[in-house]
Amino acid sequence: MLAWSHILVQKIEIQALNLSLKKLQLNRHRLSEVKSHHHNFSQLILYLSGAGHQVIGHRKYKVQSGELFVIPPGLTHGFQSKEKTRPLCLVLDFFNADKKPGRLGHRRLSQGILNELHGLLSRLPAKGKLKLADYSTVISVIALLTDLSNKASTRQFPELSIYERVQALLRAPENWTLSLKEIARKVGYQQDYLTRKLKEENGQGLMEIRNAIRLEYATQALQRGFPIAEAALASGFNDPNYFARWIRFHTGQNPSRQRSNK
């Protein structure tokens, strides 16, 4: 069961405000906890009601009505409620048009801004195809949210750990085919030094972390029935034959066996 129920879901797929917009949702949490997860796109989360803790990476941040978070792609996040009444949150999925990964941000909104958003959302159909007249309302919601997210401060957040930075980089599709040396350079270290720091921090080196992420993506793709060549691409491999050998080495099973177990 999903950890939330959809009150409003609109797939928008439009380019606007230097963003490639993917989906606008209004969700009511069903469970007391949304387990940590990640996306290959950026996500803006605005809590309209409820209280608890936003989990970002290995850290927790207090949440109440009006808290807005901007989550970059690849960064794990979740939620833990502290009330019987489940939170209501507005979620915008998007890509930055300039392909940059974006930044982690936070802001507390005033009640006046929340009231304005509630008024705009009440004018949108909960589901189904948008009418031409609805797009002006969608753009108004998104313009307001993106303006607020641009003003969101990063000062509240401690600097991400090296492990969290590496995780976010390795989960971004544009980085899947990079060498370990190139990944290390993006983080700002030499490969050997980065591996040492990662092992001190988390017990795993750069290659082990990348293998774990690739195996996670590969297993998910195979269990969903992807052809082996597509599962290979989905986990950062250009050569399906090498991918098949790699899967056998790490799991003891052929990729076709994992597809049959879905």
Secondary structure, 3 states (H helix, E strand, C coil): CCCEEEEEEEEEEEEECCEEEEEEEEEEECCCEEEEECCCCEEEEEEEECCEEEEECCEEEEECCCEEEEECCCCCEEEEECCCCCCEEEEEEEEECCCCCCCCEEEECCHHHHHHHHHHHCCCCCCCCCCCCHHHHHHHHHHHHHHHHHCCECCCCCCCCHHHHHHHHHHCHHHCCCCHHHHHHHHCCCHHHHHHHHHHHHCCCHHHHHHHHHHHHHHHHHHCCCCHHHHHHHCCCCCHHHHHHHHHHHHCCCHHHHHHCC
